[in-house]
Amino acid sequence: MNILFVHQNFPAQYREIFRWLVAQGGHNIVFLTQRKDVAAVNGAQIISYAPHHKPADDAYAPTKYWEECVGNGLGAAFAAQKLAAAGFRPDIILGHVGWGELTFLKQVWADVPIIGFFEYNFLSQGGSVGFDPEFPASDHAAFMMHARNVVNFSNIQTVDLGQTPTFFQRDTYPVNFHDKFYVCHDGIRTDQLLPNPKAQVSLSRLGRAVSRKDEIFTYMARNMEPVRGFHKFMRALPRILAERPKARALIIGGNEVSYGKASSAMGGYRAEMEREIGDRVDWDRVHFLGKVPYQAYQEIIQVSRAHIYLTVPFVLSWSSMEAMSMGATIIASDTPPVREVMTHGKNALLVDFHDHDALAAQVIEVLARPDDFAHLGPAARAHMVATYDFRTQCLPTHIARINSLVPTARAIPFP
């Protein structure tokens, strides 16, 4: 089969299915991306394209994002035209809707089916905007969010089928989109993301490695920001460390902003929160590890006695589900995307996102009495294996959906 992937940040949500298809052999696979630093992949062409246009910094705010998406879409379309001129015609196109890259591909290949990845429809109520009173929505938020969704409204007409990873994400979209969607996660490699009771993590400051025998609690986000509850976590630190004098916090994440408004403070949200809690914390027991390699991230989660995951109503992080696959005891925010995969007392412990004292109390309880909560990690892993495993649960659904749009003679063989 001839397969075209389109995503500005290779491989992103297509990581596992792309790898699987390449490993099968026999497919002509092309991946269009804006990244220029991707190493060659045997069995696939990785082609970098540039946006055709970028809006000026002072462009009219309500249409600035659409202008950017049109530039991405035309850049992708012109790259597709070159592929077509070279004789490539995909049997199926898989791409992310959110940055406009699919918008004009039907003008290149009118009859090629497209499956679009619909990640999130921005809401002025019921979503991430305005959820935290500490970061109130602006007077123009409703207009700006609706304007941002123009790319979704345009591309629901472009795609033949939409994919969304969770029901929470599906339900951010208008109901009249749903008939064109199927809900299936990208998939978690539960065969690789395993518990490891022997895992160790070296801490240079401590001068030795730590393991599950130590009182390690962890927090992870791509970047330390309010959307992922970083400020709530930091405010819980003083009580946790005071009541558990042997505990240590291992924090994974960058100091930039992936979602929401950037901090106006020098040093970002990390510096802002460090100043707020000040000398109420024993900083010698707080380890900011930055962005770590994937193997190191796994080992950190595997030594964690209590893993903290917080989010406003927004896209659920892969890391939360990967931690479940590794059998972590998770204390998470009681918010809608979390409740789709975690149930309080069954496979995780859920606390009010807004109540950092309740978060601290729950973490302290787990650190003090880990055996009382030992059932949560295995239950979390079992749920991932039964519902979100890439190979046994998600991949068959994705392949079936792809094959439903192509002639039988061109279908992807699947057991």
C-alpha positions in Angstrom: 0.0 0.0 0.0 1.1 3.6 -0.7 0.7 5.5 2.6 1.2 9.2 3.3 1.6 10.5 6.8 1.3 14.2 7.5 2.4 15.8 10.8 4.5 18.8 11.4 6.4 17.1 14.2 7.4 13.6 13.1 6.4 11.1 14.2 4.2 12.4 17.1 0.9 10.5 17.5 1.9 8.2 14.6 5.0 6.9 16.3 3.8 3.3 16.9 1.7 2.7 13.8 4.4 4.2 11.6 7.0 1.9 13.1 4.8 -1.1 12.8 4.0 -0.4 9.1 7.7 0.1 8.3 8.6 -3.1 10.0 6.0 -5.0 8.0 7.8 -4.2 4.7 6.1 -4.1 1.3 4.6 -0.6 1.8 5.6 2.6 0.1 5.5 5.0 3.0 6.1 8.8 2.9 6.0 11.1 5.9 5.6 14.8 5.3 6.8 16.9 8.3 8.2 20.3 9.1 11.1 18.8 11.0 14.5 19.0 9.3 16.5 17.0 11.8 15.0 13.6 11.2 17.4 10.8 10.6 16.8 8.6 7.6 14.4 5.7 8.2 14.9 2.5 6.3 11.6 1.6 4.6 10.2 5.1 4.5 10.8 8.5 2.9 10.9 11.4 5.4 10.3 14.6 3.5 10.5 18.0 5.1 8.3 20.8 3.9 8.3 24.5 4.8 5.1 26.5 5.5 4.2 28.6 2.5 3.5 31.6 4.7 3.6 32.7 8.3 1.5 35.5 9.8 3.2 38.7 11.0 3.6 39.1 14.8 1.0 41.9 14.7 -1.5 40.0 12.5 -5.2 40.4 13.4 -5.5 38.1 16.5 -8.8 36.3 15.7 -7.6 35.2 12.2 -3.9 34.8 13.0 -4.1 31.1 13.7 -6.1 30.4 10.6 -3.5 32.4 8.6 -0.8 30.2 10.0 -2.7 27.0 9.2 -3.3 28.1 5.7 0.4 28.6 5.3 1.0 25.1 6.7 -1.6 23.7 4.4 -0.3 25.2 1.3 3.3 24.2 2.2 2.1 20.6 2.6 0.0 20.7 -0.6 2.9 22.0 -2.7 5.1 19.2 -1.3 2.4 16.8 -2.2 2.3 18.2 -5.7 5.9 17.4 -6.1 5.3 13.8 -4.9 2.5 13.5 -7.4 4.6 14.8 -10.2 7.2 12.2 -9.3 4.6 9.4 -9.6 3.5 8.9 -6.0 -0.2 8.5 -5.4 -1.2 7.5 -1.9 -3.9 4.9 -1.2 -4.5 6.5 2.1 -3.5 9.7 3.9 -3.1 9.9 7.7 -2.6 13.3 9.2 -3.2 15.7 12.0 -6.0 18.3 11.5 -4.9 20.9 14.0 -2.2 22.8 12.1 -4.0 22.9 8.8 -1.7 20.5 7.0 -4.5 18.5 5.4 -6.6 21.4 4.3 -5.6 21.4 0.6 -4.6 17.8 0.0 -7.9 17.0 -1.8 -6.9 19.6 -4.3 -3.9 17.4 -5.1 -5.5 14.0 -4.9 -9.3 14.4 -5.0 -10.2 10.8 -4.6 -7.7 9.6 -2.1 -9.3 8.9 1.3 -8.0 10.9 4.3 -8.2 10.0 8.0 -7.7 13.1 10.1 -6.5 13.1 13.7 -8.8 15.5 15.6 -7.0 16.2 18.9 -9.0 19.0 20.6 -11.7 21.5 19.9 -11.1 24.6 21.9 -13.9 25.5 24.3 -14.7 28.8 26.0 -16.5 26.8 28.7 -16.0 23.2 29.9 -12.4 22.9 28.7 -9.0 24.2 29.7 -9.9 27.9 29.3 -11.1 29.4 32.5 -11.0 26.2 34.5 -8.5 27.5 37.0 -9.7 30.7 38.7 -6.1 31.7 39.1 -5.9 32.1 35.4 -9.3 33.6 34.4 -10.4 33.7 30.8 -10.1 37.1 29.0 -13.2 39.0 27.9 -12.5 37.9 24.4 -11.7 34.2 25.1 -15.0 32.9 23.7 -14.4 34.7 20.4 -10.7 33.7 20.2 -11.5 30.0 20.9 -14.2 29.9 18.3 -11.9 31.5 15.7 -9.2 29.0 16.5 -11.6 26.2 15.7 -12.0 27.4 12.1 -9.4 24.8 11.1 -11.5 22.0 12.6 -14.7 23.2 10.8 -12.8 23.4 7.5 -11.2 20.1 7.8 -14.2 18.0 8.8 -15.1 18.5 5.2 -11.7 17.5 4.0 -11.4 14.2 5.7 -13.3 11.0 4.9 -12.9 9.8 8.5 -11.8 11.4 11.7 -9.9 9.7 14.6 -9.9 11.0 18.1 -8.0 9.3 21.0 -10.5 9.5 23.8 -14.2 10.2 24.4 -13.4 13.3 26.3 -11.6 14.7 23.3 -14.4 13.6 20.9 -16.9 15.4 23.1 -15.1 18.7 22.8 -16.3 18.7 19.2 -19.8 19.6 18.0 -22.2 16.6 18.0 -22.6 16.8 14.3 -18.9 15.9 13.9 -19.3 12.6 15.8 -20.8 10.5 13.1 -17.6 11.0 11.1 -15.3 10.0 14.0 -14.0 6.8 15.5 -12.6 6.8 19.0 -9.4 4.9 19.4 -6.2 5.8 21.2 -2.8 5.9 19.5 -1.9 2.9 21.6 0.4 2.2 24.6 3.3 -0.3 24.3 2.5 -2.2 27.4 4.9 -5.0 26.2 7.7 -2.5 26.6 6.5 -0.2 29.4 6.6 -2.7 32.3 7.0 -2.5 36.1 10.6 -3.1 37.2 11.0 -3.6 41.0 14.8 -3.7 40.5 15.0 -0.3 38.8 17.4 2.3 40.1 18.1 5.9 39.4 21.4 7.6 40.3 21.2 11.0 41.9 24.5 12.8 41.9 23.5 15.1 44.7 22.7 12.2 46.9 25.8 10.3 45.9 23.9 7.0 45.4 21.1 5.4 43.4 17.5 5.3 44.7 15.0 2.5 44.2 11.5 1.5 45.3 12.9 1.1 48.8 13.3 4.9 49.0 10.5 7.4 49.5 10.5 8.7 45.9 7.6 10.7 44.5 7.5 12.0 41.0 5.9 14.6 38.8 6.2 14.8 35.0 5.0 17.1 32.3 6.5 18.0 29.0 6.8 21.5 30.4 6.2 22.8 33.9 3.0 24.9 33.4 -0.4 25.5 34.9 -2.3 23.4 32.4 -0.5 20.4 33.9 -1.0 21.6 37.4 2.6 22.4 38.1 1.7 25.3 40.5 -0.6 22.9 42.5 2.2 20.3 42.7 4.7 22.9 43.9 2.3 24.2 46.6 1.9 20.6 47.9 5.7 20.2 48.2 6.3 21.9 51.6 3.8 19.7 53.5 4.9 16.5 51.8 8.6 17.1 52.5 7.9 18.3 56.1 5.8 15.3 57.0 8.0 12.8 55.2 11.6 13.8 56.1 13.1 11.0 54.0 11.1 11.7 50.9 12.5 13.1 47.7 10.8 14.7 44.7 12.0 13.8 41.2 10.6 16.2 38.6 10.7 15.7 34.9 10.0 18.4 32.4 11.2 21.5 30.6 10.8 25.1 31.6 9.0 26.3 28.5 5.3 26.4 27.8 3.5 23.9 25.6 -0.1 25.0 26.4 -1.5 28.2 27.7 0.0 31.6 28.5 3.7 31.9 29.4 4.7 33.1 32.8 5.7 36.8 32.9 8.3 36.0 35.5 12.0 35.6 34.7 12.8 31.9 34.8 9.2 30.9 33.9 6.7 29.1 36.1 9.5 27.1 37.9 11.2 30.2 39.1 7.8 31.8 40.0 6.8 28.9 42.2 10.3 28.5 43.7 10.0 32.1 44.9 6.5 31.6 46.2 7.3 28.6 48.4 10.7 29.9 49.2 12.4 28.5 52.3 9.4 26.4 53.3 11.0 23.5 51.3 14.2 21.5 51.8 15.5 22.1 48.3 18.2 19.5 48.8 15.4 16.9 48.4 13.9 18.4 45.3 15.5 17.2 42.1 14.6 19.0 38.8 15.8 16.6 36.2 14.7 18.5 33.1 13.8 16.6 29.9 15.4 13.2 30.1 15.9 10.3 27.6 13.0 7.9 27.3 14.8 5.0 29.1 15.7 7.3 32.0 12.1 8.5 32.2 10.9 4.9 32.5 13.4 4.1 35.3 12.3 7.2 37.2 8.6 6.1 37.0 9.6 2.6 38.0 11.3 3.7 41.2 8.4 6.1 42.1 6.4 5.2 45.2 3.8 7.9 44.3 3.5 9.4 40.9 1.6 12.7 40.5 -0.3 13.5 37.3 -2.4 16.7 37.1 -4.2 18.3 34.3 -7.0 20.8 33.6 -9.7 19.5 31.2 -7.5 19.1 28.2 -5.7 16.4 26.2 -4.7 13.5 28.3 -0.9 13.1 28.4 0.7 9.9 27.1 2.9 9.9 30.2 -0.1 9.3 32.5 -1.1 6.2 30.6 2.5 5.0 30.2 2.9 5.3 34.0 -0.2 3.2 34.4 1.4 0.6 32.1 4.5 0.6 34.3 2.3 -0.2 37.3 2.8 3.2 39.1 0.7 4.2 42.1 -0.8 7.4 40.7 -2.3 10.4 42.4 -4.1 12.3 39.7 -6.4 15.3 39.3 -10.1 14.5 39.4 -10.8 16.0 36.0 -12.8 14.6 33.1 -9.9 13.4 30.8 -8.4 11.6 33.8 -11.6 9.9 34.9 -11.8 8.3 31.5 -8.8 6.1 32.3 -8.5 6.2 36.1 -11.0 5.3 38.8 -10.5 6.5 42.3 -9.6 3.6 44.6 -9.5 1.1 41.8 -6.5 1.9 39.7 -5.5 5.4 40.9 -6.2 8.0 43.6 -8.0 11.1 42.4 -7.9 14.5 44.1 -9.5 17.9 43.5 -7.2 19.7 41.0 -7.7 23.0 42.9 -6.8 21.6 46.4 -3.1 21.3 46.8 -3.5 20.4 50.5 -5.6 17.4 49.6 -2.9 16.4 47.0 -0.2 16.7 49.7 -2.3 14.6 52.2 -2.8 11.8 49.6 0.8 11.7 48.6 1.9 11.6 52.3 -0.5 8.7 52.9 0.9 6.7 50.0 4.5 7.3 51.0 3.8 6.3 54.6 1.7 3.2 53.8 2.6 1.9 50.4 1.3 -1.6 51.1 -2.2 -0.2 51.6 -2.2 1.0 48.0 -0.2 -1.8 46.4 -3.2 -3.0 44.4 -3.5 0.2 42.4 -0.4 -0.2 40.2 -1.3 -3.7 39.0 -4.9 -2.7 38.4 -3.7 0.3 36.4 -1.4 -1.8 34.2 -4.2 -4.4 33.7 -6.5 -1.6 32.5 -3.9 -0.4 30.0 -3.3 -3.9 28.7 -7.0 -4.7 28.3 -8.1 -1.4 26.8 -5.2 0.6 25.4 -2.5 -1.8 24.4 -1.1 -0.8 21.0 -0.7 -4.3 19.4 -3.8 -6.1 20.7 -6.3 -3.3 21.1 -5.6 -0.1 19.2 -3.6 -1.4 16.1 -6.4 -3.8 14.9 -8.9 -0.9 15.1 -6.7 1.5 13.1 -5.9 -1.1 10.5 -9.6 -2.0 10.1 -10.5 1.7 9.6 -7.8 2.2 7.0 -8.8 -0.9 5.1 -12.4 0.1 5.1 -11.5 3.1 2.9 -9.3 1.3 0.3 -10.0 -1.4 -2.3 -9.6 -4.9 -0.9 -6.7 -5.5 -3.3 -4.8 -2.6 -1.7 -5.6 -3.4 2.0 -3.0 -3.8 4.7 -2.6 -7.5 5.5 -3.5 -8.1 9.2 -4.0 -11.3 11.1 
